[in-house]
Amino acid sequence: MTDLVETSTQAIVNGSQSFAAAARLMPPGIRDDTVMLYAWCRHADDLIDGQELGDSPKIIADSQGRLQALRAETLAALEGDDPVSAPFSALRAVARRHDFPQRWPLDLVQGFAMDVEERRYRTLDDVLEYSYHVAGVVGVMMARIMGVRDPHVLDRACDLGLAFQLTNIARDVMDDHVVGRCYLPADWLDQAGARVEGTIPSPELHGVILRLLDAAEPYYASARVGLRALPPRCAWSIAAALRIYHAIGTRIRKGGPQAYRRRISTSKPAKIALVARGGLDLGWSRLPGAGVSRDGLWTRPRTS
């Protein structure tokens, strides 16, 4: 198991510096299971997109074959005891230790299927459904690792995944266009007379991107409410990740279309400051009466 944790930790360090920084705050046992789950998610994403540790997606000729292999090996990990490769061994260990419903990992696989099938997204609800499959359900599984069983709190964890994915879409819109993907709501693009083309967004397209970031805000706010249900070190870790991801949206807002001339991210000193501010968010979440309603927000399909 130690080798599996070490392999998974290396995947998170190389694949997501933001998540790695936040994960360091977690208690050791929870941190180990969190990075093991991340390693499987990262492997699955890289397999389907032809990436290496989260770099830009590529056009893949055998995407259907890769999807079938991913689904088959995921089921083998969840249902059997025969040897599987390291990322799937990590999934098996975590899923069994925390009693995941089988649907949760398969919901993530279904998100990758939506990419392979070149799904188009007409409305914000369509985008949120996709965001659940590729990120919201990951938030749910992470919360389960942290001991959450209350389905209403799991909804808040899903909200954080949705907010992260909407921010990802806003950041990666030009890179996604290169491989023929667009996750912005088509009806918003039509209303704005915007097109995804070139290397930086037009003013019209940037307006649609800002609208998507606005749509993420109530999901960030809802997720903050869920912090109170987590163990303190886990809550601090998640609050820090929230701050770091939210800062990406702030850079897009402040930088305008020209922000897309380079990779949009946060610097190491900025991450350190945001981790500290996450500690303040943890304290706020414990105050009586702190919180917002989820009324009107998209809600995940329920298994528990």
Contacts in CASP RR format, 6 or more apart in sequence:
PFRMAT RR
TARGET T0000
AUTHOR 0000-0000-0000
METHOD contacts of the structure
MODEL  1
MTDLVETSTQAIVNGSQSFAAAARLMPPGIRDDTVMLYAWCRHADDLIDG
QELGDSPKIIADSQGRLQALRAETLAALEGDDPVSAPFSALRAVARRHDF
PQRWPLDLVQGFAMDVEERRYRTLDDVLEYSYHVAGVVGVMMARIMGVRD
PHVLDRACDLGLAFQLTNIARDVMDDHVVGRCYLPADWLDQAGARVEGTI
PSPELHGVILRLLDAAEPYYASARVGLRALPPRCAWSIAAALRIYHAIGT
RIRKGGPQAYRRRISTSKPAKIALVARGGLDLGWSRLPGAGVSRDGLWTR
PRTS
1 93 0 8 1.000
4 36 0 8 1.000
4 86 0 8 1.000
4 89 0 8 1.000
4 90 0 8 1.000
4 93 0 8 1.000
5 32 0 8 1.000
5 35 0 8 1.000
5 36 0 8 1.000
7 39 0 8 1.000
7 86 0 8 1.000
7 90 0 8 1.000
8 32 0 8 1.000
8 35 0 8 1.000
8 36 0 8 1.000
8 38 0 8 1.000
8 39 0 8 1.000
8 86 0 8 1.000
8 87 0 8 1.000
8 90 0 8 1.000
9 35 0 8 1.000
11 35 0 8 1.000
11 38 0 8 1.000
11 39 0 8 1.000
11 42 0 8 1.000
11 43 0 8 1.000
11 53 0 8 1.000
11 87 0 8 1.000
12 19 0 8 1.000
12 20 0 8 1.000
12 23 0 8 1.000
12 35 0 8 1.000
12 38 0 8 1.000
12 39 0 8 1.000
12 42 0 8 1.000
13 20 0 8 1.000
14 53 0 8 1.000
15 42 0 8 1.000
15 53 0 8 1.000
15 54 0 8 1.000
16 38 0 8 1.000
16 42 0 8 1.000
16 54 0 8 1.000
17 271 0 8 1.000
18 241 0 8 1.000
18 244 0 8 1.000
18 245 0 8 1.000
18 265 0 8 1.000
18 266 0 8 1.000
18 271 0 8 1.000
19 38 0 8 1.000
19 241 0 8 1.000
21 240 0 8 1.000
21 244 0 8 1.000
21 271 0 8 1.000
21 275 0 8 1.000
22 237 0 8 1.000
22 238 0 8 1.000
22 240 0 8 1.000
22 241 0 8 1.000
22 244 0 8 1.000
22 275 0 8 1.000
23 31 0 8 1.000
23 34 0 8 1.000
23 35 0 8 1.000
23 38 0 8 1.000
23 237 0 8 1.000
24 31 0 8 1.000
24 237 0 8 1.000
25 233 0 8 1.000
25 234 0 8 1.000
25 236 0 8 1.000
25 237 0 8 1.000
25 240 0 8 1.000
25 275 0 8 1.000
26 34 0 8 1.000
26 233 0 8 1.000
26 234 0 8 1.000
26 237 0 8 1.000
27 231 0 8 1.000
27 233 0 8 1.000
27 234 0 8 1.000
30 145 0 8 1.000
30 146 0 8 1.000
30 231 0 8 1.000
30 234 0 8 1.000
33 93 0 8 1.000
33 94 0 8 1.000
33 97 0 8 1.000
33 98 0 8 1.000
33 145 0 8 1.000
34 142 0 8 1.000
34 145 0 8 1.000
34 146 0 8 1.000
36 90 0 8 1.000
36 91 0 8 1.000
36 93 0 8 1.000
36 94 0 8 1.000
37 90 0 8 1.000
37 91 0 8 1.000
37 94 0 8 1.000
37 138 0 8 1.000
37 141 0 8 1.000
37 142 0 8 1.000
37 145 0 8 1.000
39 86 0 8 1.000
39 87 0 8 1.000
39 90 0 8 1.000
40 87 0 8 1.000
40 88 0 8 1.000
40 90 0 8 1.000
40 91 0 8 1.000
40 94 0 8 1.000
40 105 0 8 1.000
41 108 0 8 1.000
41 138 0 8 1.000
42 53 0 8 1.000
42 54 0 8 1.000
42 87 0 8 1.000
43 87 0 8 1.000
44 70 0 8 1.000
44 74 0 8 1.000
44 87 0 8 1.000
44 108 0 8 1.000
44 109 0 8 1.000
44 112 0 8 1.000
45 51 0 8 1.000
45 54 0 8 1.000
45 112 0 8 1.000
45 134 0 8 1.000
46 52 0 8 1.000
46 53 0 8 1.000
46 54 0 8 1.000
47 66 0 8 1.000
47 69 0 8 1.000
47 70 0 8 1.000
48 60 0 8 1.000
48 63 0 8 1.000
48 66 0 8 1.000
48 67 0 8 1.000
48 70 0 8 1.000
48 112 0 8 1.000
48 115 0 8 1.000
48 116 0 8 1.000
49 57 0 8 1.000
49 58 0 8 1.000
49 60 0 8 1.000
49 115 0 8 1.000
49 179 0 8 1.000
50 57 0 8 1.000
50 58 0 8 1.000
50 60 0 8 1.000
51 57 0 8 1.000
51 58 0 8 1.000
56 175 0 8 1.000
56 178 0 8 1.000
56 179 0 8 1.000
57 175 0 8 1.000
57 176 0 8 1.000
57 179 0 8 1.000
57 181 0 8 1.000
58 179 0 8 1.000
59 179 0 8 1.000
59 180 0 8 1.000
60 66 0 8 1.000
63 115 0 8 1.000
63 116 0 8 1.000
64 116 0 8 1.000
66 116 0 8 1.000
67 109 0 8 1.000
67 112 0 8 1.000
67 113 0 8 1.000
67 116 0 8 1.000
70 109 0 8 1.000
70 112 0 8 1.000
71 106 0 8 1.000
71 109 0 8 1.000
73 84 0 8 1.000
73 85 0 8 1.000
73 88 0 8 1.000
74 88 0 8 1.000
74 91 0 8 1.000
74 105 0 8 1.000
74 106 0 8 1.000
74 109 0 8 1.000
75 106 0 8 1.000
76 82 0 8 1.000
76 84 0 8 1.000
76 88 0 8 1.000
77 84 0 8 1.000
77 88 0 8 1.000
77 89 0 8 1.000
77 91 0 8 1.000
77 92 0 8 1.000
77 95 0 8 1.000
78 91 0 8 1.000
78 92 0 8 1.000
78 95 0 8 1.000
78 102 0 8 1.000
78 105 0 8 1.000
79 102 0 8 1.000
80 92 0 8 1.000
83 89 0 8 1.000
84 92 0 8 1.000
91 105 0 8 1.000
94 100 0 8 1.000
94 141 0 8 1.000
94 145 0 8 1.000
95 105 0 8 1.000
98 141 0 8 1.000
98 144 0 8 1.000
98 145 0 8 1.000
98 147 0 8 1.000
99 144 0 8 1.000
100 141 0 8 1.000
100 144 0 8 1.000
101 303 0 8 1.000
101 304 0 8 1.000
103 303 0 8 1.000
104 137 0 8 1.000
104 140 0 8 1.000
104 141 0 8 1.000
104 303 0 8 1.000
105 141 0 8 1.000
107 132 0 8 1.000
107 133 0 8 1.000
107 137 0 8 1.000
107 301 0 8 1.000
108 133 0 8 1.000
108 134 0 8 1.000
108 137 0 8 1.000
108 138 0 8 1.000
110 133 0 8 1.000
111 130 0 8 1.000
111 133 0 8 1.000
111 134 0 8 1.000
112 134 0 8 1.000
114 130 0 8 1.000
114 133 0 8 1.000
114 134 0 8 1.000
115 181 0 8 1.000
118 181 0 8 1.000
119 130 0 8 1.000
120 182 0 8 1.000
120 186 0 8 1.000
121 127 0 8 1.000
121 130 0 8 1.000
121 182 0 8 1.000
121 183 0 8 1.000
121 184 0 8 1.000
121 185 0 8 1.000
121 186 0 8 1.000
122 185 0 8 1.000
122 186 0 8 1.000
122 187 0 8 1.000
123 185 0 8 1.000
123 186 0 8 1.000
123 187 0 8 1.000
124 185 0 8 1.000
124 188 0 8 1.000
124 215 0 8 1.000
125 298 0 8 1.000
126 185 0 8 1.000
127 166 0 8 1.000
127 169 0 8 1.000
127 183 0 8 1.000
127 184 0 8 1.000
127 185 0 8 1.000
127 212 0 8 1.000
128 162 0 8 1.000
128 298 0 8 1.000
129 298 0 8 1.000
130 165 0 8 1.000
130 183 0 8 1.000
131 161 0 8 1.000
131 162 0 8 1.000
131 165 0 8 1.000
131 166 0 8 1.000
131 169 0 8 1.000
132 158 0 8 1.000
132 162 0 8 1.000
132 298 0 8 1.000
132 300 0 8 1.000
132 301 0 8 1.000
134 165 0 8 1.000
135 161 0 8 1.000
135 162 0 8 1.000
135 164 0 8 1.000
135 165 0 8 1.000
135 168 0 8 1.000
136 157 0 8 1.000
136 158 0 8 1.000
136 159 0 8 1.000
136 160 0 8 1.000
136 161 0 8 1.000
136 162 0 8 1.000
136 164 0 8 1.000
136 165 0 8 1.000
136 300 0 8 1.000
137 158 0 8 1.000
137 300 0 8 1.000
138 161 0 8 1.000
139 157 0 8 1.000
139 158 0 8 1.000
139 160 0 8 1.000
139 161 0 8 1.000
140 154 0 8 1.000
140 157 0 8 1.000
140 158 0 8 1.000
140 300 0 8 1.000
142 157 0 8 1.000
143 153 0 8 1.000
143 154 0 8 1.000
143 157 0 8 1.000
143 230 0 8 1.000
144 154 0 8 1.000
146 230 0 8 1.000
146 231 0 8 1.000
146 234 0 8 1.000
147 231 0 8 1.000
148 154 0 8 1.000
148 157 0 8 1.000
148 229 0 8 1.000
148 230 0 8 1.000
149 304 0 8 1.000
150 229 0 8 1.000
151 302 0 8 1.000
151 304 0 8 1.000
153 226 0 8 1.000
153 229 0 8 1.000
154 300 0 8 1.000
154 304 0 8 1.000
155 222 0 8 1.000
155 294 0 8 1.000
155 299 0 8 1.000
155 300 0 8 1.000
156 222 0 8 1.000
156 223 0 8 1.000
156 225 0 8 1.000
156 226 0 8 1.000
156 229 0 8 1.000
156 294 0 8 1.000
157 223 0 8 1.000
157 226 0 8 1.000
158 299 0 8 1.000
158 300 0 8 1.000
159 219 0 8 1.000
159 220 0 8 1.000
159 222 0 8 1.000
159 223 0 8 1.000
159 294 0 8 1.000
159 297 0 8 1.000
160 219 0 8 1.000
160 220 0 8 1.000
160 223 0 8 1.000
160 238 0 8 1.000
160 242 0 8 1.000
161 219 0 8 1.000
161 223 0 8 1.000
162 216 0 8 1.000
162 219 0 8 1.000
162 298 0 8 1.000
163 216 0 8 1.000
163 217 0 8 1.000
163 219 0 8 1.000
163 220 0 8 1.000
163 223 0 8 1.000
163 242 0 8 1.000
163 245 0 8 1.000
163 246 0 8 1.000
164 245 0 8 1.000
166 212 0 8 1.000
166 213 0 8 1.000
166 215 0 8 1.000
166 216 0 8 1.000
166 219 0 8 1.000
167 213 0 8 1.000
167 216 0 8 1.000
167 245 0 8 1.000
167 246 0 8 1.000
167 248 0 8 1.000
167 249 0 8 1.000
169 176 0 8 1.000
169 183 0 8 1.000
169 184 0 8 1.000
169 212 0 8 1.000
170 209 0 8 1.000
170 212 0 8 1.000
170 213 0 8 1.000
170 216 0 8 1.000
170 248 0 8 1.000
170 249 0 8 1.000
170 252 0 8 1.000
171 248 0 8 1.000
171 249 0 8 1.000
171 252 0 8 1.000
171 264 0 8 1.000
173 182 0 8 1.000
173 183 0 8 1.000
173 184 0 8 1.000
173 196 0 8 1.000
173 201 0 8 1.000
173 205 0 8 1.000
173 209 0 8 1.000
174 196 0 8 1.000
174 198 0 8 1.000
174 199 0 8 1.000
174 200 0 8 1.000
174 201 0 8 1.000
174 260 0 8 1.000
176 182 0 8 1.000
176 183 0 8 1.000
177 196 0 8 1.000
177 197 0 8 1.000
177 198 0 8 1.000
182 189 0 8 1.000
182 196 0 8 1.000
184 196 0 8 1.000
184 208 0 8 1.000
184 209 0 8 1.000
184 212 0 8 1.000
185 208 0 8 1.000
185 212 0 8 1.000
188 194 0 8 1.000
188 208 0 8 1.000
188 211 0 8 1.000
188 212 0 8 1.000
189 195 0 8 1.000
189 196 0 8 1.000
189 205 0 8 1.000
189 208 0 8 1.000
192 204 0 8 1.000
192 205 0 8 1.000
192 207 0 8 1.000
192 208 0 8 1.000
193 204 0 8 1.000
194 202 0 8 1.000
194 204 0 8 1.000
194 205 0 8 1.000
194 207 0 8 1.000
194 208 0 8 1.000
195 202 0 8 1.000
195 204 0 8 1.000
195 205 0 8 1.000
196 205 0 8 1.000
199 260 0 8 1.000
199 261 0 8 1.000
200 257 0 8 1.000
200 258 0 8 1.000
200 260 0 8 1.000
200 261 0 8 1.000
201 207 0 8 1.000
201 209 0 8 1.000
201 257 0 8 1.000
201 260 0 8 1.000
202 257 0 8 1.000
203 257 0 8 1.000
205 257 0 8 1.000
206 256 0 8 1.000
206 257 0 8 1.000
209 252 0 8 1.000
210 252 0 8 1.000
210 253 0 8 1.000
213 249 0 8 1.000
213 252 0 8 1.000
213 253 0 8 1.000
218 292 0 8 1.000
218 297 0 8 1.000
219 297 0 8 1.000
220 242 0 8 1.000
220 246 0 8 1.000
221 292 0 8 1.000
222 292 0 8 1.000
222 294 0 8 1.000
222 297 0 8 1.000
223 238 0 8 1.000
223 242 0 8 1.000
224 239 0 8 1.000
224 242 0 8 1.000
224 281 0 8 1.000
224 284 0 8 1.000
224 285 0 8 1.000
224 291 0 8 1.000
225 285 0 8 1.000
225 290 0 8 1.000
225 291 0 8 1.000
225 292 0 8 1.000
226 285 0 8 1.000
227 235 0 8 1.000
227 238 0 8 1.000
227 239 0 8 1.000
227 281 0 8 1.000
227 282 0 8 1.000
227 285 0 8 1.000
228 235 0 8 1.000
228 285 0 8 1.000
228 286 0 8 1.000
228 290 0 8 1.000
230 238 0 8 1.000
232 282 0 8 1.000
235 282 0 8 1.000
235 285 0 8 1.000
236 278 0 8 1.000
236 279 0 8 1.000
236 282 0 8 1.000
239 278 0 8 1.000
239 279 0 8 1.000
239 281 0 8 1.000
239 282 0 8 1.000
239 285 0 8 1.000
240 274 0 8 1.000
240 275 0 8 1.000
240 277 0 8 1.000
240 278 0 8 1.000
240 279 0 8 1.000
242 278 0 8 1.000
242 281 0 8 1.000
243 274 0 8 1.000
243 275 0 8 1.000
243 277 0 8 1.000
243 278 0 8 1.000
243 281 0 8 1.000
244 266 0 8 1.000
244 271 0 8 1.000
244 274 0 8 1.000
244 275 0 8 1.000
247 266 0 8 1.000
247 270 0 8 1.000
247 274 0 8 1.000
248 264 0 8 1.000
248 265 0 8 1.000
248 266 0 8 1.000
249 264 0 8 1.000
251 259 0 8 1.000
251 264 0 8 1.000
251 265 0 8 1.000
251 266 0 8 1.000
252 259 0 8 1.000
252 264 0 8 1.000
266 274 0 8 1.000
284 290 0 8 1.000
285 291 0 8 1.000
END
